[in-house]
């Protein structure tokens, strides 16, 4: 039986995102499985995995904001910008006060530019940056724009190398370790990200997530319905619209939908979820004007 839906997985430390996909693919017994945003092997956290037709909504979950809780260590820098790398510099940073950190945090909220770290999967000159880095080479990189929606200090451990606990909500493509390094620079000290977990990814939270051990148990019992989130439910930020039965064939044939009266505007680029009268999710449409919508994704439910 082909499974269609999203499983919010709690990725453990020590596994790559692709490792998790491979594990779920084996347990589900199907090839059509994909993840919605890479997590580094050293980072645990929420990793939504899409199966079957739900792989077609990966792009929407990827674009959704992510929330992390982490630890920034001041006075110490590493070549990978996190605790897994080799120490490049170590200086005393005990003069930094928490109020200074709060002020700098405030400056980083909003749209910012980041230079992708050398130890990342970004491609330059046909190769991943980490491949260049492992050869001891640095290559020119172009800064990328990202958005920090919220950044708050949640703890403070003073000392020679103060540790700052933080909570951050950010857009797709944000390098939190680079954010830590840049905050350190703004404070006048080297810094690195010493710990990180992802607690939210799009609509999914830590409390929603299942461990691989729990998923294996579900697989043995065949109770996939207990953990699968339907594609429509996973896109809950989009408004929904229920269609009369006769309009179902129009949707299945990828035809536009038209109304005599203007529909209320959607704040999500005019997108909305389309359901049958029976409550089955069957498509994602996008408004082209006040009375016409074109299909963006169609999901066959019969």
C-alpha positions in Angstrom: 0.0 0.0 0.0 1.4 3.4 -1.0 1.5 5.9 1.8 0.7 9.6 1.3 1.4 12.1 3.9 4.0 13.8 6.1 5.7 12.4 9.2 7.4 14.9 11.5 10.5 13.0 12.5 12.8 13.9 15.5 16.2 13.5 13.8 18.8 12.3 16.3 22.4 13.6 16.5 24.8 11.6 14.4 22.5 11.0 11.4 22.3 13.0 8.2 18.9 14.0 6.8 19.4 11.5 4.0 20.1 8.8 6.5 16.6 9.5 8.0 15.0 9.4 4.6 16.6 6.1 3.8 15.4 4.7 7.1 11.8 5.8 6.6 11.9 4.6 3.0 12.9 1.1 4.2 10.3 1.0 6.9 7.5 2.2 4.6 8.6 0.0 1.8 8.3 2.7 -0.9 10.7 4.8 -2.9 8.8 8.1 -3.0 10.1 9.7 0.2 11.9 13.0 0.7 12.8 15.5 3.5 11.9 19.2 3.8 15.1 20.9 4.9 18.6 19.5 5.7 19.8 19.3 9.3 23.5 18.9 10.0 24.5 15.5 11.5 25.4 17.3 14.8 22.0 18.9 15.0 18.9 17.1 16.4 15.4 18.3 15.7 12.2 18.4 13.7 12.6 17.0 10.2 9.3 16.6 8.3 9.5 13.6 5.9 7.1 13.5 3.0 5.8 10.2 1.5 4.0 9.5 -1.8 1.9 12.4 -3.1 3.0 14.5 -0.2 6.5 14.8 -1.8 4.8 17.4 -4.0 4.4 19.8 -1.1 8.1 19.7 0.0 8.8 23.1 -1.5 6.0 24.8 0.6 7.2 23.3 3.9 10.8 24.1 3.0 9.9 27.8 2.5 8.2 28.0 5.9 10.0 29.6 8.9 12.1 27.4 11.2 12.7 27.8 14.9 15.9 26.8 16.7 17.2 26.8 20.3 20.9 27.0 20.6 24.0 28.0 22.4 26.5 30.6 21.3 30.0 30.6 22.9 32.0 33.9 22.9 35.8 34.1 22.7 36.3 30.9 20.7 36.2 30.4 16.9 36.3 27.2 14.9 36.9 26.4 11.2 33.3 24.9 10.9 31.7 27.7 13.0 30.3 25.0 15.3 31.6 22.8 18.1 32.6 20.0 15.6 35.5 22.0 14.1 39.1 22.7 15.0 39.7 25.8 17.2 41.1 28.7 15.3 41.3 31.3 18.0 40.7 31.6 21.7 40.6 34.9 23.6 39.0 36.0 26.9 35.6 37.5 26.4 34.5 37.9 30.0 34.0 41.6 29.7 30.9 41.2 27.5 27.6 41.9 29.4 24.2 40.3 28.6 22.7 43.8 27.9 25.3 44.2 25.1 24.3 40.8 23.6 20.6 41.8 23.7 21.3 45.1 21.8 23.3 43.2 19.1 20.5 40.6 18.8 18.1 43.3 18.1 20.2 44.6 15.3 20.1 41.2 13.6 16.3 40.9 13.4 14.9 41.5 10.0 16.5 40.9 6.5 20.2 40.3 6.7 23.0 39.1 4.5 25.0 36.0 5.2 28.2 34.7 3.6 27.7 30.9 3.3 30.2 29.1 5.5 33.0 27.1 3.8 31.7 23.9 5.5 28.4 23.9 3.7 26.7 22.2 0.7 26.5 25.4 -1.4 28.0 24.8 -4.9 30.8 27.1 -6.2 32.6 26.4 -9.4 30.8 23.0 -9.7 31.8 21.7 -6.3 30.4 21.8 -2.7 32.0 24.3 -0.5 32.8 21.6 2.1 34.8 19.8 -0.6 37.0 22.9 -1.1 37.3 23.3 2.7 38.5 19.8 3.2 41.3 20.5 0.8 42.2 23.6 2.9 41.1 26.0 0.2 38.9 29.1 0.4 36.9 30.2 -2.6 35.0 33.4 -3.2 31.3 33.2 -2.1 28.4 35.5 -2.7 26.4 36.7 0.3 22.8 35.5 0.5 19.8 37.3 1.9 17.8 35.7 4.7 15.3 36.8 7.3 15.5 36.6 11.1 11.9 36.9 12.3 12.7 36.7 16.0 16.0 36.4 18.1 15.9 36.3 21.8 18.5 35.6 24.5 17.1 32.9 26.9 20.1 32.3 29.1 23.5 33.7 30.1 26.4 31.8 31.6 29.3 34.3 32.4 33.0 33.5 32.5 36.1 33.7 30.4 34.1 32.4 27.4 30.5 33.4 28.1 27.7 31.1 26.8 24.5 32.7 25.4 21.4 30.5 25.2 19.1 31.8 22.4 15.8 31.2 20.6 15.6 32.1 16.9 12.9 32.0 14.2 14.3 32.4 10.7 13.7 31.8 7.0 14.8 29.0 4.8 18.5 29.1 4.0 19.6 30.7 7.3 22.9 29.4 8.7 22.5 29.7 12.4 26.2 29.0 13.0 27.1 31.9 10.7 24.6 34.0 12.6 26.5 33.2 15.8 29.8 34.1 14.2 28.5 37.4 12.9 27.0 38.3 16.3 30.4 37.6 17.9 32.0 39.9 15.3 29.5 42.6 16.2 30.5 42.3 19.8 34.2 42.4 18.9 35.0 38.7 19.7 35.4 35.4 17.9 32.5 33.1 18.5 30.9 29.8 17.4 27.7 27.9 17.7 28.3 25.3 20.4 24.8 23.6 20.4 21.7 23.7 18.3 18.3 21.9 18.0 15.4 22.6 15.6 12.2 22.8 17.6 9.9 23.8 14.8 9.8 23.4 11.0 6.8 25.0 9.3 3.7 23.7 11.1 5.4 20.9 12.9 6.9 21.2 16.5 9.0 19.0 18.7 5.9 17.7 20.5 4.4 16.6 17.1 7.5 14.6 16.2 8.2 10.9 16.3 11.5 9.2 17.0 12.8 6.6 14.5 12.2 3.9 17.1 8.6 4.9 17.4 8.2 4.9 13.6 9.8 1.4 13.5 7.2 0.2 16.0 4.4 1.8 13.9 5.8 0.1 10.9 5.7 -3.3 12.5 2.1 -2.9 13.5 1.1 -1.3 10.2 -0.6 1.7 12.0 0.8 4.4 9.7 -2.5 6.3 9.9 -1.5 7.1 13.5 1.4 9.3 12.5 0.8 10.4 8.9 -0.3 14.0 8.4 -2.3 14.5 5.2 -0.9 16.9 2.5 -3.8 19.3 3.0 -3.4 19.3 6.8 0.3 19.9 6.4 -0.5 23.1 4.4 -2.8 24.4 7.1 -1.5 28.0 6.7 -3.4 28.3 3.4 -7.1 29.1 3.5 -9.4 26.3 2.4 -12.3 26.1 -0.1 -14.9 23.3 -0.4 -16.2 22.6 -3.9 -19.5 21.1 -5.0 -19.3 17.6 -6.4 -19.7 18.6 -10.0 -16.5 20.7 -9.8 -14.3 17.7 -8.8 -13.7 16.6 -12.4 -12.6 20.1 -13.3 -9.9 20.0 -10.6 -8.8 16.5 -11.5 -8.4 17.6 -15.1 -6.3 20.6 -14.1 -8.9 23.2 -15.2 -9.3 26.7 -13.9 -11.9 27.5 -11.3 -14.1 30.5 -11.8 -16.7 32.4 -9.6 -19.3 35.0 -10.4 -18.4 37.0 -7.3 -14.9 38.0 -6.2 -13.3 35.7 -3.5 -11.7 37.1 -0.4 -8.0 37.7 -1.0 -5.5 35.2 0.4 -2.4 36.5 2.2 -0.3 33.6 0.9 0.3 34.7 -2.6 -3.3 34.0 -3.5 -3.0 30.3 -2.8 -5.7 28.2 -1.2 -6.5 24.5 -0.6 -9.3 22.9 -2.5 -11.4 20.2 -0.8 -14.3 18.0 -2.1 -17.7 18.2 -0.3 -16.6 15.0 1.5 -13.6 16.8 3.0 -10.9 15.2 0.8 -8.0 17.5 -0.1 -7.6 17.5 -3.9 -5.6 20.5 -4.9 -3.7 23.7 -4.3 -4.9 26.6 -6.4 -3.6 30.1 -7.0 -5.7 33.2 -7.8 -4.9 35.0 -11.0 -7.6 37.6 -10.5 -10.6 38.1 -8.2 -12.8 35.5 -9.8 -10.3 33.0 -11.4 -7.9 30.5 -9.9 -5.5 28.2 -11.7 -4.2 24.9 -10.4 -0.7 24.7 -8.8 -0.9 21.1 -7.6 -3.6 18.5 -8.0 -4.0 15.5 -5.8 -6.1 12.5 -6.9 -8.2 11.2 -4.1 -10.4 8.7 -5.9 
